[in-house]
């Protein structure tokens, strides 16, 4: 979840390798109270990645699901 008042979520992926951008998939479970604008993933490390949105999603927060598979 990206919480109200925030524009990022740091996700611990638990893979035994560092994934690349094309190994990570994001699915949003709702539209935030506010239009969260664009979104992107960066800061991919051996343990985590960061999901960003360009605008605070508002009071509803922004729920998302993710999958990371490194083949």
C-alpha positions in Angstrom: 0.0 0.0 0.0 1.1 3.6 -0.7 -0.3 5.4 2.3 -2.2 8.7 2.3 0.4 11.5 2.4 3.0 9.3 0.7 4.2 8.8 -2.8 6.4 5.8 -2.4 6.3 2.2 -1.1 9.5 0.2 -0.6 8.9 -3.5 -1.3 11.1 -6.3 0.1 11.0 -8.9 -2.7 12.7 -11.9 -1.1 14.3 -13.2 -4.3 17.7 -14.8 -4.1 18.9 -12.7 -7.1 18.6 -9.0 -8.0 15.6 -8.7 -10.4 15.7 -6.4 -13.4 12.9 -4.0 -14.2 11.3 -6.4 -16.6 11.1 -9.1 -13.9 8.7 -6.9 -11.8 5.0 -6.6 -12.4 2.6 -4.2 -10.6 -1.2 -4.4 -10.5 -3.3 -1.7 -8.8 -6.3 -2.8 -6.7 -8.1 0.5 -6.8 -8.0 4.1 -7.9 -6.9 6.3 -5.1 -9.2 9.0 -3.7 -7.0 11.5 -5.6 -5.6 10.7 -9.1 -2.1 9.4 -8.3 -0.8 10.4 -11.8 2.0 8.4 -13.2 3.8 5.5 -11.5 7.2 3.9 -11.8 9.6 1.4 -10.2 13.2 2.2 -9.4 15.9 1.6 -6.8 16.0 -2.2 -7.5 18.4 -3.9 -5.2 19.2 -7.4 -4.1 16.5 -7.2 -1.5 14.0 -4.4 -2.4 12.5 -2.1 -5.0 10.6 1.2 -4.7 7.2 1.9 -6.3 6.5 5.6 -6.8 3.4 7.6 -7.8 3.6 11.2 -8.8 0.8 12.4 -6.5 -0.4 11.4 -3.0 -3.3 8.9 -3.6 -5.4 10.5 -0.8 -7.4 9.2 2.1 -8.1 5.8 0.5 -4.4 4.9 0.2 -3.4 3.0 -2.9 -3.4 -0.8 -2.7 -1.3 -2.8 -5.2 -0.1 -6.3 -5.8 3.3 -7.2 -7.2 5.1 -10.2 -8.6 8.8 -10.5 -9.2 10.1 -13.5 -11.1 13.7 -13.7 -12.2 14.4 -16.5 -14.6 
